[in-house]
Amino acid sequence: MSAPGVLMARRTVSGGDKAGGGSSIMPQLVLAFLCAGYGVGAAFGWGSRGLALIMGDFGLSAAALVAAGSCFVYARARESRFRPAWLLFALSSAMAAGGNAVWGWYEVVLDREVPSPSVADLFFLCFAPPAIVGLLVLAKRPVTRAGWVCLALDAWLIGGSLLTLSWSLALAHTARVQGESVAPAALSLAYPLLDIVLVSMVLALHFRRSAANRSAINTAIAALALTVLCDALFTSPLLRENYRSGQLLDAGWFAGSLLLAYAPWGARRTQEAARPPRGPRHPSRPVAGSLAALTPYLAAAVCTLGILYNVIEGRRVDRVVVLTGCTVVLALVVRQGIMLLDNIALTHELAQKENHFRSLVQGSSDVIMIAAPTGVLRYVSPAATGVYGRDADELIGSELASLIHPEDLGRVVHEVRRFLAAPPADEPTTRIECRFKSGTGDWLNVESTVNRHQGGLIFNSRDVTERVRLQAQLQHNAEHDPLTDLPNRALFTERVRQALTGRRAGDSGTAVLFIDLDGFKGVNDRLGHQAGDELLIQAARRLQDSVRAGDTAARLGGDEFSALIVGDGSRDRSAREYQVQEIADRLRLTLSQPYRIDGNDVRVAASIGVAFAEPAISPTDLMRNADLAMYRAKAAGKDRVELYAPQMQAEVVRRTELAARLRSALHEGEFALLHQPVVSLATGRIASVAAQARWRSAQGILFTPAEFLRVAEDSDRTAELGRWMLEEAVEQAADRGRAGHRVPVSVRISARRLLDESLPLGSVEALLTRHGLASGALVIELADSDPRISFDELEQRLVALRRLGVHIALDGFGSGYAAINALRRLPVDVLKLDRGLVEGVVESARLHKITAGLLRIACDLGMQSVADGVDLPEQVLALRAMGCTHGQGMAFSGPLDEYRLRRALVREEFPVPGGVALPVLTGGAFPAHNGSNNETRVPPT
């Protein structure tokens, strides 16, 4: 390779990377400029004979000295296995520098001819051996002994052939001419022989150079090749006699030295700065491989040409030619024998690897297929029989497209085209999953890893049908309710989103129904959870059968279901609302039909909320609206359908804000306790007081129990409010007792709260003891008669409270279906008539008779009776005539603060309408109930 070729190669590499091009091109430009300048000067004789001698001698010495210093510094600065080579190149260049310096000493300083032989010849002869050894270090090291032998034989084949040819052409003549003097003859032969050896190593190394730091090695080889070329020209008989220092031949030596100085630094920097992106590794260049294989034969041909030249010229064949020719032929025979043995070993190894590969392919459970660029299968492994149920020979030659499911074919073709268009370095493989036709005609799910193969494709395929089925089952389980197999909340939300954003986006006819089964918890409590699960399964089946094919029925959790009714594109909103409401009513009636479970008919009702889609509404908001409508249906009496209205959301916001303020009201001291007198209908005396809580919020609003208890949905907060109310009522009653007003106080507590662990029996006893409240001064009013409450536990709790001197009143008597059962089972002291009976006792003859009957029951059982909500004098007269003993209401007094209550207790009695006392039952102290929700204004404190 010439020096310009090396520079062009470096420039091409550096130009590939713009970032590093600026820094790597400058040394090359400087090198080219120096070589060109020296060549121009030498071509024109430098202008004078003296300058020509200086540049031809000391100029070459300086260039060689620069090369020696560059290689030496690089070898000392870099640790690598090539370090000895660069040190040897430095020594070789130093020898060249010394020879040129001695040559210049004679011609420039002493101004006389250089003697032959001289010290300069010694330096020049020492130039080749270090370079030869350095090239051996740079050579790619063989891995076997045979490789080392072949490397030596190749070097001798090249060197021997060149020696034969050169001896035939010129060296024999030179030896005869210089035959009179041994020293000149030996010197004349030494130069070309060393150059022949160096050329042999350069040629051998060109085909066996190491892959590491290839750019620097190529540059160094080019530098030495240029130097050897100039040496060959110098030693030729035509130029030797006419050579003078400073001529154009010196420019070749000068360029060779500078190129060797540049090799370790500039070439390495160019390689790092302009490294091209990694791409696919192409096979070795066929030209280089062919030349390497033909090297021994070319060498033998050159040797034969040398012998033929002597025969044609009619010369006697020289002994040197015969000897070198025989050794070249012998080396060629030995090398061929080594290569033959090596080929036999490689053939055996290849056969073993082929058998190993065939065993792996045939024994693999994956199907390996090779497809031509046309899509025709060229090879199919035997595993196809077990995977596809088809013989491999049957598949070979068939079109791959004919075996893929038509629905998957387009996707597969698109993926293959994309894969083939991608750079192999960026995407060496791809993965394709499709359905493949089996021998039985079924479609198998097949996953294939695809690789490129000589323009075609290799498919490594495996059957993943079971995995796909498992994934589908897992996906189904993740999106469906495990009990009813209906879509769950996640899938239902996704279906709602699709209905709102798909082609029917903006269709106001799309509606969401939220359905809650009323009374389902009672089924679980009475019949067990297994019966409850069976009821849910039957309800889900009814719901699924009732919706249309394009609609979605889902179970959201517990006893809550939902349905998505997709709009039909109708613009008549009122007609669509009527249609959906009909669907909802039909669902309500269907779900309310009796369920046959374990031979029993079980009934539940259904509360349904309906919300219609609006423009730009989100799935979350639409489902929330349906949920609000469903809760409104439950609050309005259950077993009904309610349509969503915007005020429902405003009510929720208000209730949420009120509940948030309620959570901090107790800690902020915003609750006050009022008491409403319970008056004897016979005498007008105050028999007891009923404690009632009032909440004066920070905004100055006074809330009654009916208002703030509706938002107190937090059970912990409700329990905290009940504990505060009980403790405050006991404490104030004890204070009044110490002041001489020993009037019992009644506190309303629900039966569920009474059984709650947050109100243990020991806490009531400790409360009474701590405040010193007298026995019989506390009355507990049972606020409800929930049939789900265990009467056994409630009875035990009430009996324990009565042992503490606490009286029990049954509140709301006459309003609940469980009231008679509670009266039969529970230890009750007082019956408290429901406000609904008292309000209509005067106007309704039916209510008059019912109330009279209930009062007779209380009289027969020896219990006191209290009428709640006695607000009119006519009610007082009617109740007293029926035998009611006590009344509570605005006919006597509203709820009073502590100051006004004590004033009323000092007065002791209220005027009774009618003025004439009628015979009524009398008894001891008994509890009273929260009366009217109207209250007197609480005076500021």
Salt bridges, closest charged atoms under 4 A:
GLU79 OE2 - ARG83 NH1 2.80
ASP154 OD2 - ARG208 NH2 3.18
ASP154 OD1 - ARG335 NE 2.31
GLU272 OE2 - ARG268 NH2 3.06
GLU349 OE2 - LYS353 NZ 3.30
GLU354 OE2 - ARG358 NH2 3.38
ASP366 OD2 - ARG462 NE 3.36
GLU394 OE2 - ARG390 NH2 3.40
GLU407 OE1 - ARG435 NH2 3.03
ASP408 OD1 - ARG411 NH2 3.43
ASP408 OD2 - ARG435 NE 2.95
GLU415 OE2 - ARG418 NH2 2.57
GLU427 OE2 - ARG418 NH2 2.61
GLU433 OE1 - ARG467 NH2 3.16
GLU447 OE1 - ARG431 NH1 3.42
GLU447 OE1 - ARG462 NH1 3.28
GLU447 OE2 - ARG467 NH1 3.47
GLU466 OE2 - ARG469 NH1 3.19
ASP481 OD2 - ARG555 NH1 3.08
ASP485 OD1 - HIS476 NE2 2.78
GLU494 OE2 - ARG497 NH2 2.36
ASP516 OD2 - LYS634 NZ 2.69
ASP518 OD1 - LYS634 NZ 2.69
ASP525 OD2 - LYS521 NZ 3.30
ASP551 OD2 - ARG548 NE 2.74
GLU577 OE2 - ARG573 NE 2.97
ASP585 OD1 - ARG588 NE 3.84
ASP601 OD1 - ARG596 NH1 2.95
ASP621 OD1 - ARG624 NH1 3.57
ASP639 OD1 - ARG588 NH1 3.16
GLU642 OE2 - ARG640 NH2 3.12
GLU651 OE2 - ARG654 NH2 3.40
GLU713 OE2 - ARG655 NH2 2.81
GLU720 OE2 - HIS667 NE2 3.44
GLU720 OE1 - ARG717 NH1 2.59
GLU727 OE2 - ARG770 NH2 3.23
ASP735 OD1 - ARG738 NH2 2.34
ASP756 OD2 - ARG753 NH1 2.51
GLU781 OE2 - LYS832 NZ 2.90
GLU781 OE1 - HIS929 ND1 2.61
ASP786 OD2 - ARG752 NH2 3.09
ASP786 OD2 - ARG788 NH2 3.18
ASP792 OD1 - ARG825 NH2 2.46
ASP811 OD2 - ARG748 NE 2.95
ASP811 OD2 - HIS929 ND1 3.09
ASP829 OD1 - ARG802 NH2 2.89
ASP829 OD2 - HIS807 ND1 3.46
GLU839 OE2 - ARG835 NH2 3.80
ASP868 OD1 - ARG835 NH1 3.84
ASP868 OD2 - HIS929 NE2 3.06
ASP871 OD2 - ARG835 NH2 3.98
ASP897 OD2 - ARG900 NE 3.98
GLU898 OE1 - ARG736 NH1 3.08
GLU898 OE2 - ARG902 NE 3.07
GLU908 OE1 - ARG685 NH1 3.26
GLU935 OE1 - ARG694 NE 3.41
